[in-house]
Structure formats: structure tokens, C-alpha cells
Amino acid sequence: MSTWLSLAAESFWPMLYAGLIFTIPLTIISFALGLTLGSVIALIRLYGPAPLKGLVRFYVWLIRGTPLLVQLFLIFYALPSAGITIDAFPAAVIGFTLNIGAYSSEVVRAALLSIPKQQWEAAYSISMTWWQALH
């Protein structure tokens, strides 16, 4: 039994190793960049100028309206036909970051909108700036 188990572990090791080397860094990098992008987009959608609001609203609508796999295919396979060639890992980072950014922007925007107006007014009444009230 232990021989069978060790053979199974040896046969799965290349997959596990690939997961450690590629998947975990891809997840961490994409999540960090996507959350940053989503926070910026949420702030633009709430407090930005009207033309920029429309642009980021279109971005969120487009990204949330198309499947992630289609986005990844377009980045990796369609961009080279336009003269932009990207390796697999950076293409995946870009695709996941754009996708996570669109979805997380809705979460951040909803969180900011859930704060009651009275709470903002209370923060301003004790001379807090907008940034201090946000934290």
C-alpha cells in the first residue's frame, strides 16, 4: 500500500509543483492589482467627473458581461493579431486583474454607499477630512 501511495504522490508532483510555481503567484499578484484597480474605479464611479464615470461604467459593464475565459482568449490570442504579443503569465495577470478589478469595484462601491449620510456628517462635524472619515 505504501508503495502505491508513493507512486501516486510521485505522479502528481509535477502538477502540484506547477501549482506552487505558477498558480499561487498568479493569484496573489492578480488579487492585489485587481483590488487596487477596483478601489480606484469605485472612487471614480462615486466621485469622479462625468465623462470618466461613463468610461469606467462601460469598463465594468463590459468586463462583467463577458466570461473570463473569453477575456483571456482575447488578450492572449487576439492581441498578437493587432501587433501586441504578450507571454502567457503576463497575459494571465492582465486578464485576471481586469476581471477582479471590475468585480471588486462593485463591492467597494456598494460598501461606500452603505455608509449612512449621518455617519459622514458626524465625521465632518468633528473636523475630519473625507479621507479620515473613510478610514
DSSP file (Angstrom, degrees, kcal/mol; ACC not computed):
  #  RESIDUE AA STRUCTURE BP1 BP2  ACC     N-H-->O    O-->H-N    N-H-->O    O-->H-N    TCO  KAPPA ALPHA  PHI   PSI    X-CA   Y-CA   Z-CA
    1    1 A M     >        0   0    0      0, 0.0     4,-2.2     0, 0.0     5,-0.2   0.000 360.0 360.0 360.0 -43.1    0.0    0.0    0.0
    2    2 A S  H  >  +     0   0    0      1,-0.2     4,-2.2     2,-0.2     5,-0.2   0.838 360.0  54.1 -67.1 -30.3    2.7    2.5    0.9
    3    3 A T  H  > S+     0   0    0      2,-0.2     4,-2.1     1,-0.2    -1,-0.2   0.912 108.9  48.4 -66.9 -42.2    4.4    1.7   -2.5
    4    4 A W  H  > S+     0   0    0      1,-0.2     4,-2.1     2,-0.2    -2,-0.2   0.898 111.8  50.1 -63.1 -40.5    1.2    2.5   -4.3
    5    5 A L  H  X S+     0   0    0     -4,-2.2     4,-2.3     1,-0.2    -2,-0.2   0.896 110.1  48.8 -66.4 -41.0    0.8    5.7   -2.3
    6    6 A S  H  X S+     0   0    0     -4,-2.2     4,-2.2     2,-0.2    -1,-0.2   0.871 110.5  51.6 -68.3 -35.1    4.4    6.9   -3.1
    7    7 A L  H  X S+     0   0    0     -4,-2.1     4,-2.0     2,-0.2    -2,-0.2   0.897 110.5  48.7 -65.8 -39.6    3.9    6.2   -6.8
    8    8 A A  H  X S+     0   0    0     -4,-2.1     4,-1.7     2,-0.2    -2,-0.2   0.908 111.3  49.9 -65.8 -41.6    0.7    8.2   -6.8
    9    9 A A  H  X S+     0   0    0     -4,-2.3     4,-1.0     1,-0.2    -2,-0.2   0.899 111.2  49.2 -64.8 -39.7    2.5   11.1   -5.0
   10   10 A E  H  < S+     0   0    0     -4,-2.2    -1,-0.2     1,-0.2    -2,-0.2   0.867 110.2  50.9 -67.0 -35.6    5.4   11.0   -7.5
   11   11 A S  H  < S+     0   0    0     -4,-2.0     4,-0.3     1,-0.2    -1,-0.2   0.814 114.1  43.6 -74.0 -28.4    3.0   11.0  -10.4
   12   12 A F  H  X S+     0   0    0     -4,-1.7     4,-2.2     1,-0.2     3,-0.4   0.587  89.7  89.7 -89.8 -10.2    1.1   14.1   -9.1
   13   13 A W  H  X S+     0   0    0     -4,-1.0     4,-3.0     1,-0.2     5,-0.2   0.873  81.6  55.6 -58.8 -41.2    4.1   16.0   -8.1
   14   14 A P  H  > S+     0   0    0      0, 0.0     4,-2.2     0, 0.0    -1,-0.2   0.903 110.5  46.5 -59.4 -38.2    4.6   17.8  -11.4
   15   15 A M  H  > S+     0   0    0     -3,-0.4     4,-2.0    -4,-0.3    -2,-0.2   0.922 114.4  46.8 -67.4 -43.1    1.0   19.1  -11.2
   16   16 A L  H  X S+     0   0    0     -4,-2.2     4,-2.1     2,-0.2    -1,-0.2   0.898 111.9  51.0 -64.8 -39.9    1.5   20.2   -7.6
   17   17 A Y  H  X S+     0   0    0     -4,-3.0     4,-2.6     2,-0.2     5,-0.2   0.913 109.0  50.6 -64.3 -43.0    4.8   21.8   -8.4
   18   18 A A  H  X>S+     0   0    0     -4,-2.2     4,-2.8    -5,-0.2     5,-0.9   0.880 109.2  52.8 -62.1 -37.1    3.3   23.8  -11.3
   19   19 A G  I  <>S+     0   0    0     -4,-2.0     5,-1.8     3,-0.2     4,-0.2   0.897 111.6  45.0 -64.0 -40.0    0.5   24.9   -8.9
   20   20 A L  I  <5S+     0   0    0     -4,-2.1    -2,-0.2     3,-0.2    -1,-0.2   0.897 119.0  41.6 -69.6 -39.5    3.1   26.2   -6.5
   21   21 A I  I  <5S+     0   0    0     -4,-2.6    -2,-0.2    -5,-0.2    -3,-0.2   0.867 133.0  13.0 -79.4 -37.4    5.2   27.9   -9.1
   22   22 A F  I  X5S+     0   0    0     -4,-2.8     4,-2.0    -5,-0.2    -3,-0.2   0.842 121.9  49.4-109.3 -46.5    2.6   29.5  -11.3
   23   23 A T  I  ><S+     0   0    0     -5,-0.9     4,-2.5    -4,-0.2     5,-0.2   0.918 109.2  48.6 -70.3 -45.1   -0.9   29.5   -9.7
   24   24 A I  H  ><S+     0   0    0     -5,-1.8     4,-2.4     2,-0.2     5,-0.2   0.943 115.1  43.3 -65.7 -48.1   -0.1   30.9   -6.3
   25   25 A P  H  > S+     0   0    0      0, 0.0     4,-2.7     0, 0.0     5,-0.3   0.905 113.8  53.1 -62.5 -38.0    1.9   33.9   -7.5
   26   26 A L  H  X S+     0   0    0     -4,-2.0     4,-2.3     1,-0.2     5,-0.2   0.914 111.0  46.9 -60.9 -42.0   -0.6   34.5  -10.3
   27   27 A T  H  X S+     0   0    0     -4,-2.5     4,-2.3     2,-0.2     5,-0.2   0.933 114.6  45.1 -65.3 -47.2   -3.4   34.5   -7.7
   28   28 A I  H  X S+     0   0    0     -4,-2.4     4,-2.3     2,-0.2     5,-0.2   0.932 116.7  44.3 -65.8 -46.5   -1.6   36.8   -5.3
   29   29 A I  H  X S+     0   0    0     -4,-2.7     4,-2.5    -5,-0.2     5,-0.3   0.937 116.1  46.6 -64.2 -47.3   -0.4   39.3   -7.9
   30   30 A S  H  X S+     0   0    0     -4,-2.3     4,-2.7    -5,-0.3     5,-0.2   0.891 113.2  49.2 -64.5 -39.9   -3.8   39.4   -9.7
   31   31 A F  H  X S+     0   0    0     -4,-2.3     4,-2.5    -5,-0.2     5,-0.2   0.929 112.6  46.8 -66.6 -44.1   -5.7   39.8   -6.5
   32   32 A A  H  X S+     0   0    0     -4,-2.3     4,-1.8    -5,-0.2    -2,-0.2   0.945 118.4  40.8 -63.6 -47.6   -3.5   42.7   -5.2
   33   33 A L  H  X S+     0   0    0     -4,-2.5     4,-2.7    -5,-0.2    -2,-0.2   0.894 115.9  51.3 -68.0 -38.8   -3.6   44.6   -8.5
   34   34 A G  H  X S+     0   0    0     -4,-2.7     4,-2.7    -5,-0.3    -2,-0.2   0.887 109.4  48.9 -66.3 -39.8   -7.3   43.9   -9.1
   35   35 A L  H  X S+     0   0    0     -4,-2.5     4,-2.1     2,-0.2    -1,-0.2   0.886 112.6  48.7 -67.6 -37.9   -8.3   45.1   -5.6
   36   36 A T  H  X S+     0   0    0     -4,-1.8     4,-2.1    -5,-0.2    -2,-0.2   0.941 113.9  46.0 -64.4 -47.2   -6.2   48.3   -6.1
   37   37 A L  H  X S+     0   0    0     -4,-2.7     4,-2.5     1,-0.2    -2,-0.2   0.907 111.9  52.1 -61.6 -42.1   -7.8   48.8   -9.6
   38   38 A G  H  X S+     0   0    0     -4,-2.7     4,-2.4     1,-0.2    -1,-0.2   0.871 108.1  50.8 -63.7 -37.8  -11.3   48.1   -8.2
   39   39 A S  H  X S+     0   0    0     -4,-2.1     4,-2.1     2,-0.2    -1,-0.2   0.917 111.9  47.0 -65.7 -43.0  -10.8   50.6   -5.4
   40   40 A V  H  X S+     0   0    0     -4,-2.1     4,-2.2     2,-0.2    -2,-0.2   0.921 113.4  48.5 -64.1 -43.7   -9.8   53.3   -7.8
   41   41 A I  H  X S+     0   0    0     -4,-2.5     4,-2.7     2,-0.2    -2,-0.2   0.900 110.0  51.8 -65.1 -40.5  -12.6   52.5  -10.2
   42   42 A A  H  X S+     0   0    0     -4,-2.4     4,-1.6     1,-0.2    -1,-0.2   0.912 110.5  48.2 -62.5 -42.3  -15.2   52.6   -7.3
   43   43 A L  H  X S+     0   0    0     -4,-2.1     4,-2.9     2,-0.2     5,-0.3   0.883 112.1  49.6 -66.1 -37.4  -13.9   56.0   -6.2
   44   44 A I  H  X S+     0   0    0     -4,-2.2     4,-2.2     1,-0.2    -2,-0.2   0.918 109.7  51.4 -66.0 -42.2  -14.1   57.3   -9.8
   45   45 A R  H  < S+     0   0    0     -4,-2.7    -1,-0.2     1,-0.2    -2,-0.2   0.823 119.6  36.0 -65.2 -29.7  -17.7   55.9  -10.2
   46   46 A L  H  < S+     0   0    0     -4,-1.6    -2,-0.2    -5,-0.2    -1,-0.2   0.865 138.0  10.5 -89.5 -39.3  -18.8   57.7   -7.0
   47   47 A Y  H  < S+     0   0    0     -4,-2.9    -3,-0.2    -5,-0.2    -2,-0.2   0.364  97.9 107.3-126.8   3.8  -16.8   60.9   -7.0
   48   48 A G  S  < S-     0   0    0     -4,-2.2    -4,-0.0    -5,-0.3     2,-0.0  -0.232  77.2 -79.8 -83.3 172.5  -15.2   61.3  -10.4
   49   49 A P     >  -     0   0    0      0, 0.0     4,-2.4     0, 0.0     3,-0.2  -0.338  47.0-106.7 -68.7 155.6  -16.1   63.7  -13.3
   50   50 A A  H  > S+     0   0    0      1,-0.2     4,-2.1     2,-0.2     5,-0.2   0.866 115.7  49.4 -56.4 -46.1  -19.0   62.7  -15.5
   51   51 A P  H  > S+     0   0    0      0, 0.0     4,-1.7     0, 0.0    -1,-0.2   0.905 114.0  46.5 -63.7 -37.3  -17.0   61.6  -18.7
   52   52 A L  H  > S+     0   0    0     -3,-0.2     4,-2.5     2,-0.2     5,-0.3   0.865 108.6  56.0 -70.4 -35.6  -14.7   59.4  -16.6
   53   53 A K  H  X S+     0   0    0     -4,-2.4     4,-2.3     1,-0.2    -1,-0.2   0.922 108.0  48.7 -59.7 -43.8  -17.7   57.9  -14.7
   54   54 A G  H  X S+     0   0    0     -4,-2.1     4,-2.0     1,-0.2    -1,-0.2   0.891 110.3  51.3 -63.3 -39.7  -19.2   56.9  -18.1
   55   55 A L  H  X S+     0   0    0     -4,-1.7     4,-2.0     2,-0.2    -2,-0.2   0.927 113.8  42.0 -65.2 -46.1  -15.9   55.3  -19.2
   56   56 A V  H  X S+     0   0    0     -4,-2.5     4,-2.5     2,-0.2    -1,-0.2   0.824 111.4  56.3 -73.5 -29.6  -15.4   53.2  -16.0
   57   57 A R  H  X S+     0   0    0     -4,-2.3     4,-2.4    -5,-0.3    -1,-0.2   0.906 108.8  47.8 -64.3 -40.2  -19.1   52.3  -16.0
   58   58 A F  H  X S+     0   0    0     -4,-2.0     4,-2.9     2,-0.2    -2,-0.2   0.907 110.5  52.0 -64.9 -42.2  -18.6   50.9  -19.6
   59   59 A Y  H  X S+     0   0    0     -4,-2.0     4,-2.7     2,-0.2     5,-0.3   0.935 111.9  45.4 -58.5 -47.9  -15.5   49.1  -18.5
   60   60 A V  H  X S+     0   0    0     -4,-2.5     4,-2.5     1,-0.2     5,-0.2   0.914 114.2  49.2 -64.4 -42.5  -17.3   47.4  -15.6
   61   61 A W  H  X S+     0   0    0     -4,-2.4     4,-1.2    -5,-0.2    -2,-0.2   0.919 114.2  45.6 -61.6 -44.3  -20.3   46.6  -17.8
   62   62 A L  H  X S+     0   0    0     -4,-2.9     4,-0.6     2,-0.2    -2,-0.2   0.934 116.4  43.0 -66.6 -47.7  -18.1   45.1  -20.5
   63   63 A I  H >< S+     0   0    0     -4,-2.7     3,-0.8     1,-0.2    -2,-0.2   0.911 117.1  45.7 -68.5 -42.8  -15.9   43.0  -18.2
   64   64 A R  H 3< S+     0   0    0     -4,-2.5    -1,-0.2    -5,-0.3    -2,-0.2   0.736 111.2  55.7 -72.7 -20.1  -18.7   41.7  -16.0
   65   65 A G  H 3< S+     0   0    0     -4,-1.2    -1,-0.2    -5,-0.2    -2,-0.2   0.539 101.6  62.2 -90.4  -7.3  -20.8   41.0  -19.1
   66   66 A T  S << S-     0   0    0     -3,-0.8     2,-0.0    -4,-0.6     5,-0.0  -0.917  91.0-104.3-118.3 146.8  -18.2   38.7  -20.8
   67   67 A P     >  -     0   0    0      0, 0.0     4,-1.9     0, 0.0     3,-0.3  -0.333  25.4-123.4 -66.4 148.2  -16.9   35.4  -19.5
   68   68 A L  H  > S+     0   0    0      1,-0.2     4,-2.6     2,-0.2     5,-0.2   0.878 111.2  57.0 -58.8 -40.1  -13.4   35.4  -18.0
   69   69 A L  H  > S+     0   0    0      1,-0.2     4,-2.3     2,-0.2    -1,-0.2   0.884 105.7  50.3 -62.3 -38.2  -12.2   32.7  -20.5
   70   70 A V  H  > S+     0   0    0     -3,-0.3     4,-2.5     2,-0.2    -1,-0.2   0.907 110.1  50.7 -65.1 -41.4  -13.3   34.9  -23.4
   71   71 A Q  H  X S+     0   0    0     -4,-1.9     4,-2.3     2,-0.2    -2,-0.2   0.921 110.8  48.4 -61.8 -44.3  -11.3   37.8  -22.0
   72   72 A L  H  X S+     0   0    0     -4,-2.6     4,-2.5     1,-0.2     5,-0.3   0.899 111.3  50.2 -64.9 -40.1   -8.2   35.6  -21.5
   73   73 A F  H  X>S+     0   0    0     -4,-2.3     4,-3.1     2,-0.2     5,-0.9   0.916 110.9  49.6 -62.7 -42.8   -8.5   34.3  -25.1
   74   74 A L  I  X>S+     0   0    0     -4,-2.5     5,-1.4     3,-0.2     4,-0.9   0.911 113.5  45.7 -63.8 -41.2   -8.8   37.8  -26.5
   75   75 A I  I  <5S+     0   0    0     -4,-2.3     4,-0.2     3,-0.2    -2,-0.2   0.924 122.7  34.6 -67.4 -43.6   -5.8   39.0  -24.5
   76   76 A F  I  <5S+     0   0    0     -4,-2.5    10,-0.2    -5,-0.2    -2,-0.2   0.864 133.2  22.3 -83.6 -35.7   -3.6   36.1  -25.4
   77   77 A Y  I  <5S+     0   0    0     -4,-3.1     4,-0.5    -5,-0.3    -3,-0.2   0.783 123.6  44.7-105.2 -31.2   -4.8   35.3  -29.0
   78   78 A A  I >X<S+     0   0    0     -5,-0.9     4,-0.7    -4,-0.9     3,-0.6   0.843 103.4  61.9 -86.4 -33.3   -6.4   38.4  -30.4
   79   79 A L  G >4XS+     0   0    0     -5,-1.4     5,-2.5     1,-0.2     3,-1.2   0.872  96.6  59.5 -63.1 -36.4   -3.8   41.0  -29.3
   80   80 A P  G >45S+     0   0    0      0, 0.0     3,-1.3     0, 0.0    -1,-0.2   0.843  99.9  57.3 -60.7 -30.1   -1.0   39.4  -31.4
   81   81 A S  G <45S+     0   0    0     -3,-0.6    -2,-0.2    -4,-0.5    -3,-0.1   0.727 105.8  50.8 -71.0 -18.6   -3.0   39.9  -34.5
   82   82 A A  G <<5S-     0   0    0     -3,-1.2    -1,-0.3    -4,-0.7    -3,-0.1   0.346 129.8 -99.1 -94.2   4.0   -3.0   43.6  -33.6
   83   83 A G  T < 5S+     0   0    0     -3,-1.3     2,-0.7    -4,-0.2    -2,-0.1   0.524  89.8 117.7  93.5   6.8    0.8   43.5  -33.2
   84   84 A I      < -     0   0    0     -5,-2.5     2,-0.5    -6,-0.1    -2,-0.2  -0.917  42.0-172.3-111.4 108.9    0.9   43.2  -29.4
   85   85 A T        +     0   0    0     -2,-0.7     2,-0.4    -5,-0.1    -9,-0.1  -0.888   4.9 179.8-105.4 127.0    2.5   39.9  -28.2
   86   86 A I        -     0   0    0     -2,-0.5    -7,-0.0   -10,-0.2    -2,-0.0  -0.978  27.5-118.1-126.6 136.7    2.3   39.1  -24.5
   87   87 A D     >  -     0   0    0     -2,-0.4     4,-2.0     1,-0.1     5,-0.2  -0.183  36.1-102.5 -64.8 167.3    3.7   36.0  -22.8
   88   88 A A  H  > S+     0   0    0      2,-0.2     4,-2.4     1,-0.2     5,-0.2   0.915 115.4  48.0 -63.8 -47.5    1.3   33.6  -21.1
   89   89 A F  H  > S+     0   0    0      1,-0.2     4,-2.4     2,-0.2    -1,-0.2   0.947 114.7  43.7 -65.8 -48.7    2.0   34.7  -17.5
   90   90 A P  H  > S+     0   0    0      0, 0.0     4,-2.6     0, 0.0    -1,-0.2   0.878 113.2  53.6 -62.8 -34.4    1.7   38.4  -18.0
   91   91 A A  H  X S+     0   0    0     -4,-2.0     4,-2.6     2,-0.2    -2,-0.2   0.910 110.0  47.4 -64.3 -40.6   -1.4   37.9  -20.2
   92   92 A A  H  X S+     0   0    0     -4,-2.4     4,-2.9     2,-0.2     5,-0.3   0.906 111.2  51.0 -66.0 -41.2   -3.0   35.9  -17.4
   93   93 A V  H  X S+     0   0    0     -4,-2.4     4,-2.5     2,-0.2    -2,-0.2   0.929 112.4  46.6 -61.4 -45.1   -2.1   38.6  -14.9
   94   94 A I  H  X S+     0   0    0     -4,-2.6     4,-2.5     2,-0.2     5,-0.2   0.938 114.9  46.6 -62.7 -47.1   -3.6   41.3  -17.1
   95   95 A G  H  X S+     0   0    0     -4,-2.6     4,-2.1     1,-0.2    -2,-0.2   0.934 116.0  43.0 -62.9 -47.9   -6.8   39.3  -17.7
   96   96 A F  H  X S+     0   0    0     -4,-2.9     4,-3.1     2,-0.2     5,-0.3   0.887 113.4  52.9 -66.5 -38.1   -7.3   38.3  -14.1
   97   97 A T  H  X S+     0   0    0     -4,-2.5     4,-2.6    -5,-0.3    -2,-0.2   0.932 110.3  46.7 -63.7 -45.6   -6.5   41.8  -12.9
   98   98 A L  H  X S+     0   0    0     -4,-2.5     4,-1.7    -5,-0.2    -1,-0.2   0.902 116.1  46.2 -62.6 -40.1   -9.0   43.5  -15.2
   99   99 A N  H  X S+     0   0    0     -4,-2.1     4,-2.0    -5,-0.2     5,-0.2   0.946 115.2  44.1 -68.5 -48.7  -11.7   40.9  -14.2
  100  100 A I  H  X S+     0   0    0     -4,-3.1     4,-3.0     1,-0.2     5,-0.3   0.879 110.9  57.0 -64.3 -36.9  -11.1   41.1  -10.5
  101  101 A G  H  X S+     0   0    0     -4,-2.6     4,-1.6    -5,-0.3    -1,-0.2   0.900 107.4  47.1 -61.0 -41.5  -10.9   44.9  -10.8
  102  102 A A  H  X S+     0   0    0     -4,-1.7     4,-1.0     2,-0.2    -2,-0.2   0.932 116.9  42.2 -67.1 -45.6  -14.4   45.1  -12.3
  103  103 A Y  H  X S+     0   0    0     -4,-2.0     4,-1.3     1,-0.2     3,-0.4   0.916 115.3  48.3 -69.5 -42.1  -16.0   42.8   -9.8
  104  104 A S  H  X S+     0   0    0     -4,-3.0     4,-2.7     1,-0.2     5,-0.2   0.793 102.6  63.8 -71.3 -25.2  -14.2   44.3   -6.7
  105  105 A S  H  X S+     0   0    0     -4,-1.6     4,-2.5    -5,-0.3    -1,-0.2   0.880 102.5  50.0 -63.9 -35.1  -15.1   47.8   -7.8
  106  106 A E  H  X S+     0   0    0     -4,-1.0     4,-2.2    -3,-0.4    -1,-0.2   0.873 111.0  49.0 -69.1 -35.9  -18.8   46.9   -7.4
  107  107 A V  H  X S+     0   0    0     -4,-1.3     4,-2.1     2,-0.2    -2,-0.2   0.934 114.5  44.1 -67.7 -46.1  -18.1   45.5   -3.9
  108  108 A V  H  X S+     0   0    0     -4,-2.7     4,-2.4     2,-0.2    -2,-0.2   0.909 113.7  50.9 -65.9 -42.0  -16.1   48.6   -2.8
  109  109 A R  H  X S+     0   0    0     -4,-2.5     4,-2.3    -5,-0.2    -1,-0.2   0.922 111.3  47.8 -62.0 -44.4  -18.7   51.0   -4.4
  110  110 A A  H  X S+     0   0    0     -4,-2.2     4,-1.2     1,-0.2    -1,-0.2   0.878 110.3  52.8 -64.2 -37.3  -21.5   49.2   -2.5
  111  111 A A  H  < S+     0   0    0     -4,-2.1     4,-0.4     1,-0.2     3,-0.2   0.909 110.8  46.5 -65.1 -41.1  -19.6   49.3    0.7
  112  112 A L  H >< S+     0   0    0     -4,-2.4     3,-1.0     1,-0.2    -2,-0.2   0.884 111.8  50.9 -68.7 -37.1  -19.1   53.1    0.4
  113  113 A L  H 3< S+     0   0    0     -4,-2.3    -1,-0.2     1,-0.2    -2,-0.2   0.707  99.9  65.7 -72.1 -18.5  -22.7   53.6   -0.5
  114  114 A S  T 3< S+     0   0    0     -4,-1.2    -1,-0.2    -3,-0.2    -2,-0.2   0.613  76.4 100.4 -79.7 -10.7  -23.8   51.6    2.6
  115  115 A I  S <  S-     0   0    0     -3,-1.0     5,-0.1    -4,-0.4    -3,-0.0  -0.639  82.1-118.4 -76.1 123.5  -22.4   54.2    5.0
  116  116 A P    >>  -     0   0    0      0, 0.0     4,-1.4     0, 0.0     3,-0.7  -0.248  12.8-122.5 -63.6 149.5  -25.3   56.3    6.2
  117  117 A K  H 3> S+     0   0    0      1,-0.2     4,-2.5     2,-0.2     5,-0.2   0.853 111.6  60.1 -59.5 -35.8  -25.2   60.0    5.4
  118  118 A Q  H 3> S+     0   0    0      1,-0.2     4,-2.3     2,-0.2    -1,-0.2   0.829 100.5  54.6 -64.0 -31.4  -25.4   60.8    9.2
  119  119 A Q  H <> S+     0   0    0     -3,-0.7     4,-1.9     2,-0.2    -1,-0.2   0.902 108.9  47.3 -70.2 -39.4  -22.2   58.9    9.8
  120  120 A W  H  X S+     0   0    0     -4,-1.4     4,-2.4     2,-0.2    -2,-0.2   0.931 113.0  49.5 -63.2 -44.3  -20.4   61.1    7.2
  121  121 A E  H  X S+     0   0    0     -4,-2.5     4,-2.0     1,-0.2    -2,-0.2   0.877 108.5  52.8 -63.4 -37.7  -21.9   64.2    8.7
  122  122 A A  H  X S+     0   0    0     -4,-2.3     4,-0.8     2,-0.2    -1,-0.2   0.900 109.8  48.6 -64.2 -40.0  -20.8   63.1   12.2
  123  123 A A  H ><>S+     0   0    0     -4,-1.9     5,-2.0     1,-0.2     3,-0.6   0.912 112.6  47.7 -66.0 -41.7  -17.2   62.7   10.9
  124  124 A Y  H ><5S+     0   0    0     -4,-2.4     3,-1.7     1,-0.2    -1,-0.2   0.831 103.7  62.7 -68.1 -30.5  -17.3   66.1    9.3
  125  125 A S  H 3<5S+     0   0    0     -4,-2.0    -1,-0.2     1,-0.3    -2,-0.2   0.751 102.3  49.9 -68.9 -22.5  -18.7   67.7   12.4
  126  126 A I  T <<5S-     0   0    0     -4,-0.8    -1,-0.3    -3,-0.6    -2,-0.2   0.054 126.5-101.3-102.6  25.9  -15.6   66.8   14.4
  127  127 A S  T < 5 +     0   0    0     -3,-1.7     2,-0.3     1,-0.2    -3,-0.2   0.748  67.9 155.5  67.1  29.7  -13.4   68.3   11.6
  128  128 A M      < -     0   0    0     -5,-2.0    -1,-0.2    -6,-0.1     2,-0.1  -0.634  39.5-127.6 -81.4 144.5  -12.4   65.0    9.9
  129  129 A T     >  -     0   0    0     -2,-0.3     4,-2.4     1,-0.1     5,-0.2  -0.340  30.1-101.2 -78.7 172.4  -11.4   65.2    6.3
  130  130 A W  H  > S+     0   0    0      1,-0.2     4,-1.9     2,-0.2     5,-0.1   0.924 124.8  50.2 -60.5 -43.5  -13.1   63.0    3.7
  131  131 A W  H  > S+     0   0    0      1,-0.2     4,-1.3     2,-0.2    -1,-0.2   0.888 110.8  48.5 -64.6 -39.8  -10.0   60.7    3.7
  132  132 A Q  H  4 S+     0   0    0      1,-0.2    -1,-0.2     2,-0.2    -2,-0.2   0.895 111.0  50.8 -66.6 -39.5  -10.1   60.4    7.5
  133  133 A A  H  < S+     0   0    0     -4,-2.4    -1,-0.2     1,-0.2    -2,-0.2   0.835 106.6  55.8 -66.5 -31.4  -13.8   59.7    7.6
  134  134 A L  H  <        0   0    0     -4,-1.9    -1,-0.2     1,-0.3    -2,-0.2   0.848 360.0 360.0 -69.4 -33.9  -13.2   57.0    5.0
  135  135 A H     <        0   0    0     -4,-1.3    -1,-0.3    -5,-0.1    -2,-0.2   0.464 360.0 360.0 -83.5 360.0  -10.7   55.2    7.2
